């Protein structure tokens, strides 16, 4: 899978997830075939192991999530950050 196509679909999928619309509505608005969307989502999920998880606080704690990276850097993620922005930041860190 080419890097450009992978990046494109990764961003499209992140945008859909962050927007809260159904896949059908999102694809219709963007002029994307649902079949292609699901195919790429499955490919991307299978090709990359999960390296992080978003946590939801139960007690309303305002402490940000802290992600410790392999190089020792720490990334603080504030509550309420949208998934698309977080994915873009993590993609940038991987490259």
N, C-alpha and C positions, 0 to 999 in steps of 0.2 A: 504494500500500500504506500503510495507516494506521500511524502511529508506534507506537501501543500494540501492535498485532499484530506489527509488526516487532520491537519490543523483546521481546515475549513469546517469539516463535520464536527470536530470537537467543539468549536465555537458555536456552531448552530445548535448543537445539543445542549450546551450550557445555557444558551439564550432561552431555549424552550423551557428548560427546567427552572430557570430563574423567573420566567414570566408568569408562571402559574396557569397558562392556558393549556387546554388539552393538546395532544400531539396533532390530532385531526385539524383543530382550529388553527394552530400554529403553522402547520404545513400548507394549509389552504391559503392563509394570508401571505406566506412567503413564496408560494408557487413551487413548493417542494413536494415530491411524491412521498406519501406515507411509507410505502414499501422501502424506498431508499433510506428514509429517516431511520426506520426500525433496523434495517440491515446494517447501517453504519453504527448505530448505537450498540448493537450486539457485537460487531467487529471490534469496536474500541474497548468495550468492556472485557472482551475475551483476550485482547492483546496486551492489556496492561493490568498488572495486579493492583489491588486496592492498596493505596499507600497512606490514606488518611480517612478519617470519618468525621462528619459534622456532628457535633453534640448539641443536644437541646437541654437547657437547664430546666429543672423541675421547680425549684424554689424561687425563681426570679433573680438569681444571682447575676450581678452585672460584671463579674470577672470575665475578661476575654479568654478565649481559648488560646493556648500557647502551643505552637508546633515546633518541636526541636528537630532541626534538619541534620542530616548526616555529617555535614561539615562543621557542626557546632553552633551555627547561627540559630537564632530563635525568631519565629514569626508570630506576632500576636495578632489574633483575629478577633475583632470586636463583634459583640452580639449584633445581629441584624445585618451583617454583610451579605450581599446577594451572591448566589452561587456562581453566576457568570463572572463576576469580578474576582472571586476567589480562584476559580479555575484558571483565569488568565494569569494571575499572579503565580500560581503553582506551575503552570506551563512555562512561564518565563524563567522560573528558578531551575527547571529541569533542563533547559537548553543552554 
